[in-house]
Amino acid sequence: MIAQLSPYYIKTRPIKAITRLISYFFFEGRPLTTKGRWFNPVVFSILKSISVSNRRFTPIQKPIFILGTGRSGTTILGIVLSMHKDVGYLNEPKALWHLIHPDEDIIGSYSRGTAKYRLKAEDMTDEMEQRAKQLFGAYLSATGVKRIVDKYPELIFRVDYVRALFPDARFIFLVRNGWDTCTSIAAWSDRLGIQLNGETHDWWGVNSRKWHLMVDQLVSTDIDLKDILEDIKSSKSHLERAVVEWVVTMREGLSLIETRSEYIHTVRFEDLTSKPEETLSSLCNFCELPKDDTFLDYARHTLHPVPSREQFDLHPKIEPFFYDTMDRLGYNT
């Protein structure tokens, strides 16, 4: 489905379909392994023109960012939130972010140069702040919405950088059972990974670019995981790598909750799908989004519990960290 649009989505609030199409065609870009990459030069031409324009666009107020691990429900949460009357939804607008910071492309969708998995407040420059405000402001102006929801899971390693750009930003940390998330990541990469011009393009980027950056920049600096760095480096299967990504990402999120809870809200995927009205009402209160019955009705119609996946064998060296993370997230109680 183009821009994740279903017939029911269009029927529920037709104007929202237009907003999603604007997001999809002119602001998000088409990353690696997706169709329509031929259109990226047009997207970048538009975004570059916006970034250097002297026009003053709509000010950005309290943007909302969805964080976590891919395949944990971040897309469906973003789509549901996009139905809210005040919200415009950007689904991993990596083209936009690549223009803000040229070294942020860990996948290799738009650059094969250096890349940083983690970005800190001190990585922000005045020029980046100006570009961010122009680009996100232009999005608000083009769509006529009041608030932005940006789903980009890897921003979990860039929270301080994003806060430097947008000091009033809000973050949603979405968590899902590790067995289910990792199985979904592996299945995605098996299904959508391709060989193109002598390169492998899959979940792990161009020729495992994302995987190598994760190991070199995140695992090697983790106080516990660095002790098993060599064992992790040897991981070859999608499933083993997915476990490492899930553990590293969830540990980052747990650390953020401990130190920055005033602007980070945790949502469990299982709660989102089993009791959507309660979960989304709490989320909207945190994000200061007003009550919207149409939005809640859409959520009740769209969200349903998902059967759990089967457990699988874990690498013996990463197994203790997987179970510890599951415990800390409340999944083994």
N, C-alpha and C positions, 0 to 999 in steps of 0.2 A: 504494500500500500504506500503510495506517495505521501510523504510527510506524516505517516502513521494515521492517515485519515480513513475511518470506516464509515459506512452509510449511517450508522446510528450516531456517530460523532457529528456528522454534517446535519443530520435531522435535528439533533438536540439544540444546537446553537449555530446556525449557518455562518454567522459572521466570524465565528472562531475558525472555521475552515479557511477563510481568507487570510486570517492572521497566521495560521500555520503555513500556508503556502508562501507567504511573504518571508517567513522565517527560513523555510526550506530552500527556496530558490535564491535568495539575495543575501543571507547573513550566515548560514551554517557552513556552506561548502560541502564537498563530497569527499570524505576521507578514504583511506586505503580500503580495498575490498568492497567498496560500494559502487553502484552503477551511476552513470552520469558524470563521471569525473571530467569529461570533455568540457563541461560547463564551468569548471573552476576558474579559468582565466577571466570569464565575465564577472564572476563573484568577486574576485580579487580586484578587478578594475573598479567595480562599484565601491567596494570597501575602502580602497586606497583614496578614491576621490572624496569620500565622506571624511576620512581621517585627516585630510589636509584642508577641508573646507572651512571657510570663515563663518559659515552659518551657525547660529546658536540653536541647538536642538533642545528637546525636552530634558530637564534635569532628572537625574537618576535618583530615586529615593528607595532605600531599603531593598536592594536587589536580593533575590533568594537563589541560593546555589545548592543543587542536589549533589551530595558526595557519597562515596562508598566504593564498592567493587562492581565492575560491570557484570551484567547477568544476575544482579540481585534484586531487580525490580525497579531500577532507576528510571527506565523509559516509561513504564506504565504509570509510575507516580507522576512523572512530568506531564504525560498526556492527560491524566486526570486533573492535575492542577491547572493545565491550560484551559480547561473548561470554565474556570472561575471568571466571573465577569470583569475583574480588574487585571487579569494576568495575561501576559504574552509569554510563550514558551519557546526557548531555544534548545534544540536537541544536539548537544555536543557541538557548539559552533566553533570548531577548531580553526577554521579559516580566520574567523574574527580574532581569536586569541593569538594566532600566529602573527597577525599584524601588530598586535599589542606588544608581544614579546617574541622576537625572532628565534629564540633558543628554547621554546617550550614544546616543540614537536617531537615527542618521544616515539611516535609511531613511524614517522618518516613519510607522512602523507604529502607534505609540502616542502620538506627540506631533508637533505641527507647530511647536513652539517652537524655541529655540536648541539647537544640538547641537555637540558636540566630537568630531572624528574621533580626535584624539590625547588621551589622558589620562595625566597624570604622577603620580608618587608624591605630590606636594604637592596634587593634586586630591582625595586621599582624606581623609575626615573620620572622627571616631570614630563618628558615627551610621551612616555607610556601612559601616564595618567591622562594626559590630554587626548591621546588616541582612544583610550578606553571610554572616556566620557563622550567623545564625539560618536563613536560607533554604537554604544549602547543607547545614547540619547537619540541617535537617528532611528534606531529600532523602535523606540517608544513613539517617536513622531510618526513613523511610517505606519504603525499598527494602531495608534490611538489608545493604547492601554496605559494603565497607571503603574504597574509593577512588572518586573522581569523575573522569570524563573529560568535559570540556566542549569541544565543538567550536563555536568562534565565530571564524571566520577574521580578522575585523577587530580582534580583541584583539592582533594583532601590533603595533598602534600604541598599545597600552595595557599593555605588559608590566610596566613599572615600577609602574603603578597596581595591577595585579593582585598583584604581589609585595608591595606595601604592605598589601594586604588579607590575603594568604596568603604569608608569607615563605618557606615551604618548597615553593612551587609548582614544577612542572616543565612545560616547554613543548616541544611537538613542532612543528617548522617543516617543513611539507610543501611540497615544490617539484615542479613539473611543467613539462615543455617548454612554452615560451611560445606556440608555434604552436597546440598542442592546447588549452591553457587558454583562450586568447583566443577561438578558434573556438567553444569550448563555451559561453563566456559570451554571445557574440553570438547563438548559436542558442537558448539558454535565454530570453533577453529577447525574441527574435522570437516564440518559441512561447508564452510565458506572460504577456507584457506585455498589459495591458488598459486600456480607457478606462472610468472609473467616475465618475459625477457630475461630469463636466467635467474630471477629472484623469487624467493618465497614470500608471499604476502598472506599473513594470517593474524590471529589475535595478538601475536607477539611482534607485530610490525614487520618492516622490511628486513628479511634475513635475521629475525630474532632481535632486532634493534631494541625494542621495548624491554625484552627479557634481560639483555646484557646491561642496559642502563639501570634496571631495577636491582640487579645483583650488585653492580659496581657502586651505585649511589645510595641505595636504601639498605640492602641486606648487609653490606660491608660496614655500615655505620650503626646498625642496630646492636644495642649492648649485649643481647643474648645471641641473636642469629649469626653474628660475625664469627662466633666460635665454630660454626659448622659451615662456613662459607664455601669451602672446597667441595663438600658434599652437595650443597645446593647448586653450585656451578655445574655439576655433572648431570643435573636433571634434564632429561630430553623429552619426556612425554608431555603432552598438553595437560594431562591431569596432575602430574607432579608439579609442574610449573604453576598451575592454577592454585594449588594448595599454598605455595609460597606467596603468590600475589595476595590471596585472601588473608593469610596470616599477617603479612606486612601491613596491608591496608587497614585491617581491623585493629591492629595494635596502634596504628597512627590515630585512628578515630577514637579509641578508648583514651589515649593520651590527651587528645583535644577536649574530650568531655570533662576530663579531670581539671584542665587548666583554663578552658575558655567556654565554660558551660553557659555563660550569659548570652552568647549568640550562636550556640549550636544546639540543635534539637534532634534527639535520636528517634527514629521510627523503625519498628520491626516490620519486615515484609509480611510476616505471618499475621501480625495484628492488622496491618493495612488491608489484607485480603479477607480476613475473617470478621473484622468489625470496622469496616471503612468509615462509617459516620463518626464513631467515637474517636478514632485515630486521626481523621482529617480535621475534625473540630478542634482537637488539641493542637494540631499543627498550625491551623489557621490562626488560632489565638496567639501562638508564639510568633508567627510571621506578621501579625496585625492585619490580616485579611478579613474583611467583613463577612458576615453570614450570607450565603448564597444557596438557596434551595435547589436551583437547577443544577448547580455544580454537585451538590450532595446526592441528588437523584441520579445523576450520571455515574457517580462513583459507586452507588449501590447496584446499579445495573451492570457495571463493567467489572468490578472487582469481586473475585471469588477465590476461595481457598485452593491452593495448588497441591496436589499429592506430593509427598516427600520422595526424594530419590533414594536409591539403595546406597548403603555405605560401601566403601571400597578400601583396598589396602593402602596404607600410608607409608611413605619413606620412614624408616625407623628413627632417623635423626630429626626429622621435622615433626614426627607424631606427637611428642610431648608439648610442643608449642601450639599445635593445632587444637589439642584437647584443652589446654590452658586457655586459649582464646575462646573456645566454645563455652567454657565455664564462666569466663569473665562477661560474656555476652548473655549469660543466663540460659543457654541451650541444653546444658547437661543436668539441670536441677529437676 
